[in-house]
Amino acid sequence: MSDKTPTKAEFDAWTSETEHEALAAIGEAFHVRHIIKGDTFWALAPNGKVYKLPLGLSIKDFEALSAEGNSDVQSISAVKDLIRSFAGPEQAESLEAQPVQVVMNILNQYGTVIRDSQGADLGK
């Protein structure tokens, strides 16, 4: 991140193309990768930290993650609580230091895997 204040010329030169390029660079900086091993979702954050989450959720955990009307803050809190109970307080504390975009990417990928795994044994 640059601390140098942009010049007026930089603002004048800003286009939708330069915005797209800047957003692509930011997206890459917050890119999360994941794998599935057994009944565990493993996420790799850009800083090399690895987080594990269960794929066999209890009803209580599932409701906390998918409650209608959950704000992003509530969803992040639910993931942090799940990580704390499943992987320990160190991982939950480590997650707190991640940029919110990284945590949201973990949450989005985890939610997709949970959703997709619901129909896995039914051939859906």
C-alpha positions as CSV (number, residue, x, y, z in Angstrom):
1,M,0.0,0.0,0.0
2,S,1.3,3.4,-0.9
3,D,1.2,6.2,1.7
4,K,1.9,8.8,-1.0
5,T,-1.1,11.0,-1.6
6,P,-2.2,10.7,-5.2
7,T,-1.9,13.8,-7.4
8,K,-4.7,15.5,-9.2
9,A,-3.2,14.1,-12.4
10,E,-3.6,10.6,-11.1
11,F,-7.2,11.2,-10.3
12,D,-7.8,12.7,-13.7
13,A,-6.1,9.7,-15.4
14,W,-8.2,7.2,-13.4
15,T,-10.5,5.1,-15.7
16,S,-12.7,2.1,-15.4
17,E,-9.8,0.1,-16.9
18,T,-7.3,1.2,-14.3
19,E,-9.9,0.5,-11.6
20,H,-10.4,-3.0,-13.0
21,E,-6.6,-3.6,-12.9
22,A,-6.3,-2.3,-9.4
23,L,-9.2,-4.5,-8.2
24,A,-7.7,-7.5,-9.9
25,A,-4.4,-6.9,-8.1
26,I,-6.2,-6.5,-4.8
27,G,-8.2,-9.7,-5.5
28,E,-5.0,-11.6,-6.0
29,A,-3.6,-10.3,-2.8
30,F,-6.6,-11.7,-0.9
31,H,-6.9,-14.9,-2.9
32,V,-7.7,-18.0,-0.7
33,R,-7.2,-21.6,-1.9
34,H,-8.8,-24.6,-0.3
35,I,-8.7,-28.4,-0.4
36,I,-10.9,-31.1,1.2
37,K,-9.4,-34.0,3.1
38,G,-12.0,-36.4,4.4
39,D,-14.6,-34.4,6.2
40,T,-12.4,-31.4,6.7
41,F,-12.2,-28.2,4.7
42,W,-8.7,-26.7,4.7
43,A,-8.2,-23.1,3.6
44,L,-4.8,-21.5,2.8
45,A,-4.7,-17.7,3.4
46,P,-2.4,-15.5,1.3
47,N,0.0,-15.1,4.2
48,G,0.5,-18.9,4.4
49,K,-1.8,-19.5,7.4
50,V,-3.9,-22.7,7.1
51,Y,-7.4,-22.9,8.7
52,K,-9.5,-26.0,9.1
53,L,-13.2,-26.3,9.3
54,P,-15.5,-29.3,9.7
55,L,-17.7,-30.4,6.8
56,G,-19.9,-32.4,9.2
57,L,-21.7,-29.5,10.9
58,S,-24.1,-29.8,13.7
59,I,-27.5,-28.2,13.2
60,K,-26.5,-25.4,15.6
61,D,-23.4,-24.7,13.6
62,F,-25.2,-24.8,10.3
63,E,-27.9,-22.4,11.6
64,A,-25.3,-20.0,12.9
65,L,-23.6,-19.9,9.5
66,S,-26.7,-19.7,7.3
67,A,-29.2,-17.8,9.3
68,E,-31.2,-15.6,7.0
69,G,-30.5,-11.9,7.6
70,N,-27.0,-12.6,9.0
71,S,-24.7,-9.6,8.5
72,D,-21.1,-10.2,7.3
73,V,-20.0,-9.5,10.9
74,Q,-22.3,-12.2,12.2
75,S,-21.2,-14.6,9.6
76,I,-17.5,-13.9,10.3
77,S,-18.2,-14.3,14.0
78,A,-19.8,-17.7,13.4
79,V,-16.8,-18.9,11.3
80,K,-14.4,-17.7,14.0
81,D,-16.5,-19.5,16.7
82,L,-16.5,-22.7,14.6
83,I,-12.7,-22.5,14.0
84,R,-12.2,-21.9,17.8
85,S,-14.2,-25.0,18.7
86,F,-12.9,-27.2,15.9
87,A,-9.3,-26.1,15.5
88,G,-8.5,-24.2,18.7
89,P,-8.2,-20.7,20.0
90,E,-4.8,-20.1,18.3
91,Q,-6.4,-20.5,14.9
92,A,-9.4,-18.3,15.8
93,E,-7.0,-15.5,17.0
94,S,-4.9,-15.9,13.9
95,L,-8.1,-15.4,11.8
96,E,-8.7,-12.1,13.6
97,A,-5.5,-10.7,12.1
98,Q,-6.5,-11.5,8.5
99,P,-7.9,-8.8,6.2
100,V,-11.7,-9.0,6.2
101,Q,-11.6,-9.8,2.5
102,V,-9.6,-13.0,3.2
103,V,-12.0,-14.1,5.9
104,M,-15.0,-13.4,3.6
105,N,-13.3,-15.5,0.8
106,I,-12.8,-18.3,3.3
107,L,-16.5,-18.0,4.3
108,N,-17.7,-18.0,0.7
109,Q,-15.6,-21.0,-0.3
110,Y,-16.6,-22.9,2.8
111,G,-20.3,-22.1,2.2
112,T,-20.1,-23.3,-1.3
113,V,-18.4,-26.6,-0.3
114,I,-21.0,-27.1,2.5
115,R,-23.8,-26.5,0.0
116,D,-22.2,-28.8,-2.6
117,S,-21.5,-31.6,-0.1
118,Q,-25.2,-31.7,0.9
119,G,-26.1,-33.4,-2.3
120,A,-22.9,-35.4,-2.8
121,D,-24.3,-38.7,-1.5
122,L,-27.5,-38.3,-3.5
123,G,-25.9,-37.7,-6.8
124,K,-27.3,-34.2,-7.0
